[in-house]
């Protein structure tokens, strides 16, 4: 008997912040993002690196292909990651749909 599973579309939702690594409060917030394609997630990461004037080489540390596979299996709300440069960190905090919607409301 073959078992078929529905192929559901992955959705990644992130809140982005930047500041000293290990500090409770970040220096700034880059905003919230919702993407449905791996290439869009890669673009968000690249744009945040550019916006904070961080080396483009940090992009490799995100391991986007592996990250996207994890998001497809588990969702982005448990797929937090940070990119470190010196004493600072660009943090991508995964959000649930409800957390994302609340953050969007607060930004308006």
GUTILUM-667191 format. One line per 5 residues: for each residue z, y, x of N, C-alpha, C, O. Coordinates in steps of 0.2 Angstrom, whole numbers, plus 5000, padded with zeros to 4 digits. Layout:
BEGIN
Z:Y:X:Z:Y:X:Z:Y:X:Z:Y:X  ...
REM end
This chain:
BEGIN
5000:4994:5004:5000:5000:5000:5000:5006:5004:5004:5007:5009  4995:5010:5004:4995:5017:5008:4999:5022:5004:4999:5023:4998  5002:5026:5008:5006:5031:5006:5003:5038:5008:5001:5039:5014  5001:5042:5003:4998:5048:5004:5003:5054:5003:5007:5054:4998  5003:5058:5007:5007:5064:5006:5002:5070:5005:4997:5071:5008
5005:5075:5001:5001:5081:5001:5001:5085:5007:5007:5086:5010  4996:5088:5009:4995:5092:5015:4997:5099:5012:4993:5103:5010  5003:5101:5014:5005:5108:5011:5003:5113:5017:5004:5111:5023  5002:5119:5015:5000:5124:5019:5006:5127:5023:5011:5128:5019  5006:5128:5029:5012:5130:5033:5012:5138:5032:5007:5142:5031
5019:5140:5031:5020:5148:5030:5025:5149:5035:5031:5146:5035  5024:5154:5040:5029:5156:5044:5032:5163:5043:5028:5167:5042  5038:5164:5042:5041:5170:5041:5046:5172:5046:5051:5168:5048  5045:5178:5049:5050:5180:5055:5052:5187:5054:5048:5191:5052  5058:5188:5057:5060:5195:5058:5061:5196:5065:5063:5191:5069
5058:5201:5068:5057:5202:5075:5062:5208:5077:5062:5213:5074  5066:5207:5083:5070:5212:5085:5070:5212:5093:5068:5207:5096  5072:5217:5096:5072:5218:5103:5078:5221:5106:5081:5226:5103  5081:5218:5111:5087:5222:5114:5090:5217:5120:5086:5213:5122  5096:5219:5122:5099:5216:5128:5100:5209:5126:5103:5208:5120
5099:5204:5130:5100:5197:5128:5107:5196:5128:5111:5198:5132  5109:5192:5123:5116:5191:5122:5120:5196:5118:5126:5194:5116  5117:5201:5116:5121:5206:5112:5120:5205:5105:5115:5202:5103  5126:5206:5101:5126:5205:5094:5120:5209:5090:5117:5206:5086  5120:5216:5092:5115:5220:5088:5109:5222:5093:5110:5224:5099
5103:5221:5090:5098:5223:5094:5097:5230:5095:5099:5234:5091  5093:5232:5100:5091:5239:5100:5086:5242:5095:5087:5247:5093  5082:5237:5093:5077:5239:5088:5074:5233:5084:5075:5227:5086  5072:5234:5078:5069:5229:5074:5061:5230:5074:5059:5236:5072  5057:5225:5075:5050:5226:5075:5047:5225:5068:5041:5226:5066
5052:5223:5063:5049:5221:5056:5049:5214:5054:5052:5210:5058  5047:5213:5048:5046:5206:5046:5039:5204:5045:5035:5208:5044  5037:5198:5046:5030:5195:5046:5030:5189:5042:5035:5185:5042  5025:5188:5038:5023:5182:5035:5016:5180:5036:5011:5184:5035  5015:5174:5039:5008:5172:5041:5007:5165:5039:5012:5161:5038
5001:5163:5038:4999:5156:5036:4995:5152:5041:4992:5147:5039  4993:5156:5046:4989:5152:5051:4992:5153:5058:4995:5158:5060  4991:5148:5062:4993:5148:5069:4991:5154:5073:4994:5157:5077  4984:5156:5072:4981:5161:5076:4984:5168:5074:4985:5173:5078  4987:5169:5067:4990:5175:5065:4997:5175:5068:4999:5181:5070
5000:5170:5069:5007:5170:5072:5006:5172:5080:5010:5176:5082  5001:5169:5083:4999:5171:5090:4998:5178:5090:5000:5182:5095  4994:5181:5086:4993:5188:5086:4999:5193:5085:5000:5198:5088  5004:5190:5080:5010:5194:5080:5014:5194:5086:5016:5199:5088  5014:5188:5089:5018:5188:5096:5015:5192:5101:5018:5196:5104
5008:5192:5102:5005:5196:5106:5006:5204:5105:5007:5208:5110  5006:5206:5099:5006:5213:5097:5013:5215:5098:5014:5221:5100  5018:5211:5097:5025:5213:5098:5026:5214:5106:5030:5218:5108  5024:5209:5110:5024:5210:5117:5021:5217:5119:5024:5220:5123  5015:5218:5116:5012:5224:5118:5016:5230:5116:5017:5235:5120
5019:5230:5110:5022:5236:5107:5029:5237:5112:5030:5243:5112  5032:5232:5114:5038:5233:5118:5036:5234:5126:5041:5234:5130  5030:5234:5127:5027:5235:5134:5030:5229:5139:5032:5230:5144  5030:5223:5136:5032:5217:5140:5026:5214:5143:5020:5214:5140  5027:5210:5148:5021:5206:5151:5018:5202:5146:5021:5198:5143
5011:5202:5146:5007:5197:5141:5008:5190:5143:5008:5186:5139  5010:5189:5150:5011:5182:5152:5017:5179:5148:5018:5172:5148  5022:5182:5145:5027:5180:5141:5025:5176:5135:5028:5171:5133  5019:5177:5133:5016:5173:5127:5016:5166:5128:5017:5162:5124  5015:5164:5134:5015:5156:5136:5022:5153:5134:5022:5148:5132
5027:5157:5135:5034:5155:5134:5035:5153:5126:5040:5150:5125  5031:5156:5122:5032:5154:5115:5029:5147:5113:5031:5145:5108  5025:5144:5117:5022:5138:5115:5020:5137:5108:5022:5133:5104  5015:5141:5106:5013:5142:5099:5010:5136:5096:5012:5135:5090  5007:5132:5100:5004:5126:5097:5010:5121:5095:5010:5118:5089
5015:5120:5099:5020:5116:5098:5025:5119:5092:5027:5116:5088  5026:5126:5093:5029:5129:5088:5026:5128:5081:5030:5127:5076  5020:5129:5080:5016:5128:5074:5017:5121:5071:5018:5121:5065  5017:5116:5075:5018:5109:5073:5025:5109:5070:5026:5106:5065  5030:5112:5073:5037:5111:5071:5037:5115:5064:5041:5112:5060
5034:5121:5064:5035:5125:5057:5031:5121:5052:5034:5121:5046  5026:5117:5053:5023:5113:5048:5027:5107:5045:5027:5106:5039  5031:5105:5050:5036:5099:5048:5042:5102:5045:5045:5099:5040  5045:5107:5048:5052:5109:5046:5053:5116:5043:5058:5118:5041  5047:5120:5043:5048:5127:5041:5050:5132:5046:5053:5130:5051
5049:5138:5046:5050:5143:5051:5058:5145:5051:5060:5148:5055  5061:5144:5045:5068:5146:5045:5073:5143:5050:5078:5145:5051  5070:5138:5053:5074:5134:5058:5071:5134:5065:5072:5131:5069  5066:5139:5065:5061:5139:5071:5062:5146:5075:5057:5149:5076  5068:5147:5076:5070:5154:5080:5068:5153:5087:5068:5147:5090
5066:5158:5090:5064:5158:5098:5065:5165:5100:5064:5170:5097  5066:5166:5107:5066:5172:5110:5062:5172:5116:5061:5167:5120  5059:5178:5118:5055:5178:5124:5059:5183:5129:5060:5189:5127  5061:5181:5135:5065:5185:5139:5062:5188:5145:5057:5185:5148  5064:5194:5146:5061:5198:5152:5067:5202:5155:5069:5207:5152
5069:5200:5161:5075:5203:5164:5081:5202:5159:5083:5196:5157  5084:5207:5158:5090:5207:5154:5089:5208:5146:5094:5208:5142  5083:5208:5144:5081:5209:5137:5077:5203:5134:5075:5199:5138  5078:5203:5128:5075:5198:5124:5071:5200:5118:5074:5205:5114  5065:5198:5117:5062:5199:5111:5063:5193:5106:5060:5187:5108
5067:5194:5101:5069:5188:5097:5065:5188:5090:5064:5192:5087  5063:5181:5089:5059:5180:5083:5064:5175:5079:5065:5169:5080  5067:5178:5073:5072:5174:5069:5068:5172:5063:5066:5176:5059  5068:5165:5062:5064:5162:5056:5068:5164:5050:5074:5165:5050  5064:5165:5045:5067:5167:5038:5065:5162:5033:5060:5159:5033
5070:5161:5028:5068:5158:5022:5063:5163:5018:5063:5169:5019  5060:5160:5012:5056:5164:5008:5061:5170:5005:5059:5176:5004  5067:5168:5003:5071:5173:5000:5074:5178:5005:5074:5184:5003  5075:5176:5011:5077:5181:5016:5071:5186:5017:5072:5192:5018  5065:5183:5018:5059:5187:5019:5058:5192:5013:5057:5198:5015
5059:5190:5007:5058:5194:5001:5063:5200:5001:5062:5206:5000  5069:5198:5003:5075:5203:5003:5073:5208:5009:5075:5214:5008  5071:5206:5015:5070:5211:5020:5064:5215:5018:5064:5221:5020  5059:5213:5015:5053:5217:5013:5056:5222:5008:5054:5228:5008  5060:5220:5003:5063:5225:4998:5067:5231:5002:5067:5236:5000
5071:5229:5007:5075:5234:5011:5071:5238:5015:5073:5244:5016  5065:5236:5017:5060:5241:5021:5057:5246:5017:5054:5250:5019  5057:5245:5010:5053:5249:5006:5057:5255:5004:5054:5259:5000
REM end
